[in-house]
Amino acid sequence: MNTLYVSLFLAAITSTSVAQSFVPIGFAPAGASSRAFAISEDGRWVVGNANGPFRWSLSTSLQSLGAAPSGFVANVATDSSSDGSVLVGYMNNGSTTQAFRWTAQRGIQVVPGLSSTVGGVFPRISANGLVIAGDTPGGFGTVPARWSAATGVVPVPALSGLPSGRTGVATTALALSADGSILAGSASVRLSQFEFINVPYTWNFASPSASVILNAGSFYLPPSGTFASDLSADGSVFVGFSGQGYVRWSQAEGLTLLGTGPGQLNASARISADGNAVVTGSFYWTTTDGARTIPAVLSAAGANFTGWSNLVATDLSANGLTLCGYGTNPQGQTEGWYATIPAPASLLTLLALPLTTRRRRTPRA
C-alpha cells in the first residue's frame, strides 16, 4: 500500500510540474490590445493594461480595476502582492503621474506622496503587500522613495560605499524584497563635470544609508554602468541591465552577464524568489541552463502558441515556473499571455525523497 501511495504521489507531482499552458488573456470590452506586466508570486494573478489597469486569472478572466479617484485616469497596473490581493499601478490627471494602490474592498486609492510631474512612477509592491517603491517630489524633479502605511513616504537616504571623492544620488527605486525591508535601484554617480555612471544600490530600511554595489572598489562595466530592476525574496540577489546586456548580482558571485545581448533590452529583468531564474524580455535564464529564448522555453514545455510572434516575457512567479508577457497574436493584435513550464527533473527527485525515505522506515505489516 505504501508503494502505491508513493507512486500516486509521484504521478501527481509529475502531472502538476509538467503541466503546461499558453493562455491568451484577452481584451477589455471595446479594447483591441492588452499587455501583461506582472504576475503574483503564487502564479495565479496577472496584471497590466487593457484599456486601463486589469487583474486576470485562469478562473476569472480579465477584470477592470474600476474607476480611478475623481480627476484621474488610471493607466496601468504594474505589480501585485504575493496572492494578488493588493495591486499597484499609476494614473494621471493631465499634469501629475500618481501611484495607486488597489484592493477589492477599496478599489483604486491614491498612494500619498508617490507622484511625479516629469513622468516616471512605475511603482512596485512587496510580496506581503505592505510596502511600495516609487518616486516622490524632490530635488530637481523626483527622488526614489519607499512607502508604507506605518511610515508614509521615506526618500532613499544618502549613498554610502562610494569611492573616495565621488558623489552621487539615487535615481530609481524599482525592486523590493518580499517583506519590503530591502529596496534596490540605481544611482547616478559623477565621474567628471559632464560625465556620470549608473551604479546599483540596495537600502536596508533598518540602516541609515543606501549602499552602492561596486566591484573591489571600482565601478561595474564603465562607461555605461548598471541598473538594478528586481530583487530575490531575501534581497540577496538582484538583476538588471547594463550597456553589455542583462546582469545578475549576488554577494558570492559578484556581477555576471546573463548571456542576453544589449540588442534584447526590451523589458526589465525579473527574478524568482530564490534568485535562480530570471526573465529578461526575450529570454528565460536559470543558473542550471543559462539563457534560452522564450519561444524555445515554451516549445520545450509543449505549449501551443502557434501563430504568435514577438513574444516578450515581463515577469515570473516565485518558483519561476509561471510566466506572463505579451506578443502579437495570430490576428496581428498585441495581446497579453500567461504560460506555465515544467519543473526541472531534479526538483521531482527532491520532492520524492522525503516519501521514499519514510517508506523505508515504515515497518512491514
N, C-alpha and C positions, 0 to 999 in steps of 0.2 A: 504493500500500500504506500509506503514511503517513497518507493521508486516511482510510483505513479504520480504522487504529488509533486515530486521534483520534476518529472517530465512535463507535467501540465504547467508548472510554474515557468520552466524554461521556455516552453512554447509560447506562453503569454508574454514573457519578456521579449522574445524574438519577434512576435507579431506586432507588439507595440513599438519596438525600437526600429523595425524596418518598414513600418507603415509609412507610406509616403504620399504626398499630395501636392498638387499645384492648383490653387484655387483663385480665380479672379474675384476681386472684392466687389465689383460692380460700380454703379454710379448713383449719385443723388438724383431725386426727381428733377427732371428738366436739365440734368447735367450730362456732359459728354466727355468728362475726363475725371480721373481720380489718381491720387498718389498716396501711398502708404509710407510714412516717415519713421514710425517707431512701433515696437511691439512690447507687450508687458513681459516681465521676467518669466511668468509661468507659461508664456507662449499662447495664451488664449485670446488676447485682445490686440487689435491693430488700430492705430490712429494715424490721421493725416489730413488731407484736404480733398474735398469733393464738393465744389460749390459751397465751401465753408468747412469748418472742422467736423470730423466724424469719429465715431468709435465703431468697430466691426468685430464680429466673431463668427465662427462657423455656425453657431446656433441662432444668432440674432440678425445676421446680415448687416447692412450699412445703416447706422443711426446718426442723425444730426445731433449735435450737442445742444441745440436750441438757440434761443435769442441771446445776443450779447447785451450788456448793460446799455442804457439809453445813451445815444450819441456815438456808439462804437459799432463797427462791423467786424465780426470775428473772421479771421483768415484761415489759420492752420492750427491743428493740434500737433504738438511737437514731441511730446513724451508722455509716458504712462508710469504709474506706480507698479509695483510687482504684480498685483492682482487685477489691474485695470480699473480700480475703483476711483482713483484720483488721476486726472489728466492735467497737463499744462499746454499752453499754446500762446499765440499772440493775436491781438486785434488792433484796429486802427480807427482813429476818429478824424483823419484828414491831416492832422499835424503831429500826432504822437502815436508811436507804436507801443502798445501796452501789453504786458504779460497777463495772462488769465489763468485761473485755477478752476477746474470743473469737478463736481461730484454729481451723482444722480439726484441727490437730495436738494442741492442748492443751485445746480446749473452753473453757468459761466459767471465767475466773480473776478473782479479786479484784484491783482496782487499788488498791494500798496507799495509804491516806491520802485517797482521794476518796470521801467519805461525808458523810452528814448525818443528824441526828436530828430535824430540823424540816422534812422534805420536801425539795424541790429535787433536785439532782443529775440533770441532763439532759445527760450527757456528749457531747462532740463530739470527733472524731478528725481529725488532719491527713491529707492525701491520701497521704502516704508511710507512714502507719500507725504512726509513732514517737512522736507527741505527743498527749496527751488533755487536754481542758479540762473542768473541772467545779468541784465545791465541796469544801472541806476544813474540818474543825472549826476554829473560831477566833472571836475577837471575842465577840459575844453569841449566837452560833449557828454560822454557817458563813461562810467567805470564799471568793471565787473563786480558783482556782489552776490551774496548769499542771503536768502530769506527763509524765515520760519515764523510761525505764529508766536513763538515764545520770544524771539529776539527782534523781529522786524527785519528791516534791511541792514546788512552789515557789509560795507565795501571791503574788497580784498585789501589786506593791510600792506605795509611796506615790504619790499622784497629783501630777502636775505640770501646769502650764498653767492653773491656776485663777485667776480674777480676785483681785486683792489683797484679803485679809481673809476669803476664802471657805475653807471646809474641806469635805472630802468623803472618801468611801471607796468603793472598787469593790464592787459588789454582785452582778454576774453575769459569767460567762466563757462565752460562747456561740458564739464563732467563732474559727477558726484559718486562717492562710494555709496554702498547700499543703505547705510544709516545716515548719510548726509554729513558725516563728521569731517570728511576729506573732500576738498574741491580741487579741480585741476583746470588749467587753461594755459594761455600763452602770455608772455610779457615781451615788451619791446625794450631792448637794451641799446643804449647809444654807444657806437664804436668810434664815431668821429662827428664833426659838426653836422654832416649831411648823411651819415651812414648809420643804419640801425640793423639789429639782428633780432629774430624772434626766438625766444627761449621758453621751453616748457617749465611750468612751476606746479607745485602742489601746496595746498594750505590745509593743515590740520586745524580745525576750528579751535582746538584747545590751546594751540600755540599762538604767539603774538605776531608771527610773520609768515609770509609765503616763501617757501624755499625753492629757488630756481634749481634746475637739474642740469648739471654740467658733466663733462667727460674729463675726469682727472684735472679739474680746474679750468678746462677750456670749453669753448662753445662747440656744440654739435654741428657738423655739416655746414660750415660757413661757405658762402655768404648768405645763404637763404635762411638758415635757422630751422627751427622745428616748432610745429603747432601741436598741442595736445587736444584730443577731442572726446576721449572716453576713458573710464576707469574700470578696473575689475571691482568685484564686490567689496573687497577689503581695502581697496585703494593702493595696493602694492604694485600694480601693473597699469601702465597707460598705453594707449595707441593714439596715433595722429598722423601727420604727414610733414614732409619736407620737400625741398626742391628736387630731391632724388627719388621721391616716392613715399609710400606709406611706411610708417615706422612703429615699432613696439619697444617699450622700455620696461625693464624690471631691475631691481637693485642687484640681483645676482648676475644678470646677463648684460646689463647696460642697454644701449640703444642698438637695435638691429633693423635693417631694411627687410620688408616682408616680401620682396620679390615682385612687387607690382610697380611698374614704372610710372614716371611723372605724367605721362600721357593719359593715365587712367584716373586722375583725380576728379572723379565725377560725383563723389559723395563723401561725407565724413566717415571715418573709420569707427566701428562699434565693436565692443569686446564682450565675450561671455563672462559669467560671474567668476570663473576660476582663472580667467586670463589666457586660456589656451586655444580659443577660437576667435576669429576676427572676420568681419565683413568689411570690404573696402570699396563698395560700389560694384565694380566689375568682377571682384574676386572674393573667394572664401578661403581663409588661411587657417591652418591649425599647426600646432607645434610638431605634430607627427607627420603630416602630409605636405606642409608648405602651402603655396598658393595654387589654387585651381580656379578656373573661370566659373561663374555662376551657372551657365548652361551645362558645363561639364559635371558639376556637382549634382544638379537636378537630373541630368541624364543618368548618372551613376545610381541615383536613388530610384530610378524608374518612374519619375514624374512625367506626366504628359503635358507639355507646353507647346504642342505643335502650332505653328503659325505665329508664335510670339517672337519678338526681336527686341533689341536694345534693352535687355534686362539689367536693372540696377537694383542691387540689394542695399537696403538702408539701415537695417537693424537685425538683431538676432536675440533669441530668448536666453535665459540664464544658463541653460545647459548647452547652448549653441546649436540645437537641432531643429529649431523652427526659425524661419526667415521671413522677412517681409520686404517689399520694394515696389517698383513699378516698371512698366515697359510698354511697348507698342503691341496691342492685341491684334488678332487676325483681321479685325476690321479697320486697322490703322489708327485706333484711338489710344491715347495714353491712359493706362488703367493700372491700378494697384493690384498686387498679388500677395498671396500667403502660401508658404510651402514648408513641408517637413522633410527631413532627410534622415537616413538610418543612423543609429548609434554605432560606434566602432565595435568590432568584434571583441576587443579587449574589455569593453565595458560589460558585455554579457558574461564574460568569464568571471569578472569581479563580483557581479551581482549573484551569480550562481554559487560562488564559493561558500558563503555562509550556509546555504541549504545543504550542499553536498557534505560539508563538514559536520553539520548537525545530524545528517542521516547516518554518517559513520558512527556517531556516538550514541545512536538510539539502539537500545538492546533489542534483540530479536524476541518476538512474541513466543 
